[in-house]
Amino acid sequence: MTLFIDQLLLLAAIAALSAAAWRLASMAVPSGLLRAIGTVALAAGGAVLSAMGLALVGLGASAVALALVAVGVWLVVRRLVAASPPSAGDQLTAWWGGLPAAGRVARVAVAGAFVGYV
């Protein structure tokens, strides 16, 4: 059961760091794929720096500590950095609306196959 809880905490850390990275990437890139790439790079860098900082105090392998640090980073970024439109949901809705029906069906089928495989 503790392995399951650790994995949930790591997912929470990923979500928090991704949200913080999205807001930071929004400052540099107005929208599109470059914003997503910037988000991934910043989130990965934040995860590495968090793990290294926690390792200095002997908590590098603690999922709880990593989740707490990630949520703390997210709260600080949310407080200090203003949100830039469009939001991720708005961009995703616009992208999905621009796809032809066959493209939507294909993407849903691939996602369903992936979920079934996992």
C-alpha positions in Angstrom: 0.0 0.0 0.0 2.9 2.4 0.7 4.2 1.9 -2.8 0.8 3.0 -4.1 0.8 6.1 -1.9 4.3 7.0 -2.9 3.3 6.8 -6.6 0.3 9.0 -5.9 2.6 11.5 -4.2 4.9 11.5 -7.1 2.0 12.1 -9.5 1.0 15.0 -7.3 4.6 16.4 -7.5 4.6 16.0 -11.3 1.2 17.9 -11.5 2.4 20.7 -9.3 5.7 21.1 -11.1 4.0 21.0 -14.4 1.5 23.7 -13.4 4.3 25.9 -12.1 6.4 25.3 -15.3 3.4 26.1 -17.5 2.9 29.5 -15.8 6.6 30.2 -16.1 6.8 29.1 -19.8 3.8 31.3 -20.5 5.9 34.3 -19.7 8.3 33.6 -22.5 6.1 31.9 -25.2 2.6 33.1 -26.0 1.1 29.8 -27.0 1.6 26.6 -29.0 4.1 23.8 -29.0 7.0 25.9 -27.8 5.1 26.6 -24.6 4.6 22.9 -24.1 8.2 22.2 -24.7 9.3 24.9 -22.4 6.9 23.5 -19.8 8.5 20.0 -20.0 12.0 21.4 -19.8 11.2 23.6 -16.8 9.3 20.9 -15.0 12.1 18.4 -15.5 14.7 20.9 -14.3 12.5 21.7 -11.3 12.2 18.0 -10.4 16.0 17.5 -10.7 16.8 20.6 -8.6 14.2 19.5 -6.0 15.6 16.0 -5.7 19.2 17.3 -5.5 18.2 19.8 -2.8 16.4 17.2 -0.8 19.4 14.8 -1.2 21.6 17.4 0.5 19.4 17.1 3.7 19.0 13.3 3.4 15.5 13.3 1.9 16.4 12.6 -1.7 14.4 9.3 -1.8 11.3 10.6 0.1 8.2 10.9 -2.1 6.5 12.9 0.7 9.3 15.5 0.8 9.4 15.8 -3.0 5.6 16.3 -3.2 5.7 19.0 -0.4 8.5 20.8 -2.2 6.7 20.6 -5.6 3.5 22.0 -4.1 5.5 24.7 -2.4 7.1 25.7 -5.7 3.7 25.7 -7.4 2.2 27.9 -4.7 5.1 30.4 -4.9 5.0 30.6 -8.7 1.2 30.9 -8.6 1.5 33.8 -6.2 4.4 35.7 -7.9 3.8 35.1 -11.6 0.6 36.4 -13.3 -1.3 34.0 -15.6 -1.0 34.6 -19.3 -3.8 33.8 -21.7 -4.6 31.5 -23.4 -4.9 28.8 -20.7 -4.0 25.2 -21.4 -7.7 24.3 -21.6 -8.4 27.0 -24.1 -5.5 25.9 -26.3 -6.5 22.3 -26.1 -10.1 23.1 -27.0 -9.0 25.2 -30.0 -6.7 22.4 -31.2 -9.4 19.7 -30.8 -12.0 21.9 -32.5 -9.6 22.4 -35.5 -9.2 18.7 -36.1 -11.3 16.9 -38.7 -13.7 14.2 -37.5 -11.4 11.4 -38.7 -8.5 13.0 -36.8 -10.6 13.0 -33.6 -11.6 9.4 -34.0 -8.0 8.3 -34.7 -6.7 10.1 -31.6 -9.5 8.7 -29.4 -8.7 5.2 -30.7 -5.0 5.6 -30.0 -5.7 6.9 -26.5 -8.1 4.0 -25.9 -5.6 1.5 -27.1 -2.9 3.0 -24.9 -5.1 3.0 -21.8 -6.1 -0.6 -22.6 -2.5 -1.6 -23.0 -1.4 0.0 -19.7 
